[in-house]
Amino acid sequence: MTRALLLAGLFLVGVAVGLLGAFVQAARWVTAWPWGQLVIPWGLVMVLILLLALIRGGAWLVRSRFGAWALLVGWLMGTIVMSTQSRSGDLALLGGPRQWAYLIGGVILGSAAATFSVTESGSRLP
């Protein structure tokens, strides 16, 4: 019962990160240089680092990969909701390169982080 509640909670945290991350990933810093503009997508980097940290934290909390996968599936569901068109025609995730990096990078990095096994705190070396 407790494990099921933890997994449901991690799923809901993933949904929240997916919903909020769709807006935060668009944040960027633009600065002018003599040869042109330099754009630093700090929102994209911040959301992906937060996603990876939460996935590993979910695996550690449940002591199983199921915690990591529950959070990743929740993030994916929240992100899919934000990438679909609303009745009024609005989109939170458009088809630009930053949004593609958010979607593809989140899926690849999140899947890799969820696949790592959960290790015990003690050393297994003799």
N, C-alpha and C positions, 0 to 999 in steps of 0.2 A: 504494500500500500504506500509506504513512504517513498519507495523508488519510483513508483508510477507518478506520484505527485511531483517529485523532482524532475522527472522527464517532461511532464506537462508544463511545469514552470519554465524549464529550459526552452521548450518549444515556444512558449509565449514571449520569452525574452528574445528569441530569434526573430519572431514576427515583429516585435517592436524595433529591433535593430534594422530590419529590412525596411520598415515603413519610414523611420527617421533617416536612415542612411541614404535613401533615395533623394532626400533634399540636401543633406550635408555634403554628399559627394560632389555637388556642383560648386562648392566654395573653392575659390582660387585667389591667388595673389598675382597681380600683374604689375610689372615694373618696366620702365623704359630704359633701354640701353642705346648706345650710339648706333648699333647695327639693327636695332628693332626692339620688339617687346619680348620679355621673358615671362612666361606664364608658369607658375608653380601650383599644381593642383593639390593643395594641402588637405582639402576635405576628403578627396579620394584616398589619399595615403592614410589619413587618420581613421576613416571608417574601416578600411581593410585591416589595419593593425588592431583596431578594437574587435573586429570580427574574429581574427585569429586568436587573440587573447581570450575572448569569451568561449570559443570552441574548446580550446585546451583547458580552460577553467571548468567547463561543463563536463568534460571527460574526467577531470580530476575529482570533481564533486561527486559524481556518481560512481567513480572508480571503474568505469567501463567506457568503451567507445560509443555505447548507446547515448550517453549524455551529449557527446560531441555531435553525433548525427542528428539527434533531436533538435539541437540548436541550429544546425546547418539547414535542416529541412524547414524549420520555422523562418529562418532568414530568407530562404528561397521563396517561400510562400508570400511573405511580406513584399519581397522585391517584385514578384510576378504581379501582385495586386497593383503596385505602383507603376508598372510598365504597361498596363492595359489602359485603354482610352476610357475616360468617364463619359457619362451621358452628355455633358456639355462640350466634349471634345478636348478636354485638357489631358495632358500627359506629364507625369513627374519625371520619367526617364525617357528621354528622346533617343535618337539614333546617332548621337555624336560619338567621337572617339573616347571622350572621358566616360561616357555612360557605358560604352562597350567594354572599356577597361574595368569598370566597376562590376559589371555582370560576369564577364569571363574570368577576370582576376579573382573575384569572390568565389566563384564555383571551383576554380582550379586550386587556389590556395586553401579554401575551406575544406575541400575534399581531402587534400593532402594532410591538413592539420587534424582532421577527424579520423584519418586512417592510422596515424601513429598510435602505438599501444600506450597504455597507461602503466608506468613503471612504479614499483614500490619505492619507498623512501630509503630503504636499506640497500647496501651494496650486495650484489650476488657473487662478487669475486671471492675466491678462497683466501 
